Amino acid sequence: MGRHRSDPLGIARLALVGLVVVLLLAVIVVGARALLSTFGSEEAAAGASSTPSARPSAEPSAASATPRVPTVRVVCRADRCPVFVRVPGGDVLIDRDLARGEEASYFQPELDVVLDDASTVQVFENGTARSPGPAGERQAFSVRRSPDQ
């Protein structure tokens, strides 16, 4: 009986294991950053733009004298209000359910809005209330920023 010896670990095998570890860490970092940016953009879109007065003003005299009116403001009046707002042909600003009393405001020049149940929300277009739709009716419409705003 001879002595048993395991094969020495070659440099190629070590390099391959190291490469796999580096790639795994890179995938984890990219996934975590994407996940965090998704949560951050929803909070920023819903929280920071929900009320114009809650935003800090860089110009205290000019900005506080004339509050900015959002292009679209959606206020939830039911327990659950499915809302979808996007820039036409571009970014989706919100695609989620709002809770009762929660609101979202957007200031982009043009927006596409889809409401799964138009009777559950109150919508303001350029500061003017839009008439609510019938219960259970899905509404899709576009809003353009008023030229005087």
C-alpha positions in Angstrom: 0.0 0.0 0.0 1.3 3.3 -1.0 0.7 6.7 0.5 -2.2 8.6 -0.9 -1.7 12.1 -1.8 -4.3 14.5 -3.2 -3.4 16.4 -6.3 -2.0 19.9 -5.6 -4.4 22.7 -6.3 -3.2 24.3 -9.5 -3.0 28.0 -10.2 -5.7 27.8 -12.8 -8.2 26.3 -10.4 -7.4 29.0 -7.8 -7.9 31.7 -10.4 -11.2 30.2 -11.5 -12.5 30.1 -7.9 -11.4 33.7 -7.3 -13.1 34.8 -10.5 -16.4 33.2 -9.4 -16.2 34.9 -6.0 -15.6 38.3 -7.6 -18.5 37.8 -10.1 -20.8 36.7 -7.3 -20.0 39.8 -5.2 -20.5 42.0 -8.3 -23.9 40.6 -8.9 -24.9 41.1 -5.3 -23.7 44.7 -5.3 -25.5 45.6 -8.6 -28.7 43.9 -7.4 -28.6 45.7 -4.0 -28.0 49.1 -5.7 -30.8 48.6 -8.1 -33.2 47.6 -5.3 -32.2 50.5 -3.2 -32.6 53.0 -6.1 -36.1 51.6 -6.8 -37.1 52.2 -3.2 -35.5 55.6 -3.1 -37.2 56.8 -6.3 -40.7 55.8 -5.1 -40.2 57.5 -1.8 -38.8 60.6 -3.5 -41.6 60.7 -6.0 -44.4 60.1 -3.5 -42.9 61.8 -0.4 -40.9 64.7 -1.6 -43.3 65.9 -4.3 -46.5 65.1 -2.3 -46.9 68.6 -1.0 -45.2 71.7 -2.4 -45.1 73.4 1.0 -43.1 70.4 2.5 -40.2 70.9 0.1 -37.4 73.1 1.4 -37.1 76.3 -0.6 -33.8 77.7 -1.9 -35.3 81.1 -2.6 -37.4 82.0 0.5 -39.0 85.2 -0.8 -39.8 84.3 -4.4 -40.7 80.6 -3.9 -42.9 81.0 -0.8 -44.8 83.9 -2.4 -46.0 81.9 -5.4 -46.4 78.2 -4.6 -45.7 75.8 -7.5 -48.9 74.1 -8.8 -48.3 70.5 -9.8 -49.2 69.3 -13.3 -51.1 66.3 -11.7 -52.0 65.7 -8.1 -53.7 62.5 -7.1 -55.3 62.1 -3.7 -56.5 58.6 -2.6 -60.0 58.6 -1.1 -60.4 54.8 -0.6 -58.5 52.2 1.3 -56.6 51.2 -1.8 -56.2 53.3 -5.0 -54.2 51.8 -7.9 -52.4 54.6 -9.7 -50.0 54.7 -12.7 -48.3 57.9 -13.9 -45.6 58.2 -16.5 -43.9 60.7 -18.7 -45.1 59.8 -22.3 -42.6 57.5 -23.9 -40.3 57.7 -20.8 -40.0 57.1 -17.1 -42.7 55.5 -15.0 -43.1 57.8 -12.0 -45.5 55.7 -10.0 -47.1 52.3 -10.5 -48.5 51.2 -7.1 -51.5 51.4 -4.8 -51.9 54.5 -2.7 -53.4 54.2 0.8 -56.3 56.4 2.1 -55.2 60.0 2.4 -51.9 59.5 0.6 -51.2 61.8 -2.3 -48.7 62.1 -5.1 -47.9 65.2 -7.1 -45.8 65.6 -10.3 -44.5 68.7 -12.0 -43.3 67.3 -15.5 -44.6 69.2 -18.6 -46.6 66.3 -19.9 -47.9 63.1 -18.1 -50.0 60.0 -18.9 -52.2 58.9 -16.0 -54.1 55.6 -15.6 -56.5 55.0 -12.8 -57.9 51.5 -12.2 -61.0 52.9 -10.4 -61.5 56.5 -11.1 -64.0 56.9 -8.3 -61.5 56.1 -5.6 -59.2 59.1 -6.2 -59.5 62.9 -6.5 -57.3 64.2 -9.4 -56.2 67.8 -9.8 -54.9 68.9 -13.2 -52.9 72.1 -13.0 -54.6 72.9 -9.7 -58.2 72.3 -11.1 -60.2 69.4 -9.8 -61.0 66.8 -12.4 -64.5 65.2 -12.2 -64.4 61.7 -10.7 -65.4 58.8 -12.9 -68.1 56.2 -12.2 -67.4 53.6 -9.6 -65.2 50.8 -11.0 -64.4 52.5 -14.2 -60.8 52.6 -15.5 -59.7 55.9 -16.8 -56.6 56.8 -18.9 -55.8 60.4 -19.8 -52.9 62.7 -20.6 -52.2 66.0 -18.9 -50.1 68.9 -20.1 -48.7 71.6 -17.9 -50.5 74.8 -18.1 -48.4 77.5 -20.0 -48.9 80.1 -17.3 -47.3 77.8 -14.6 
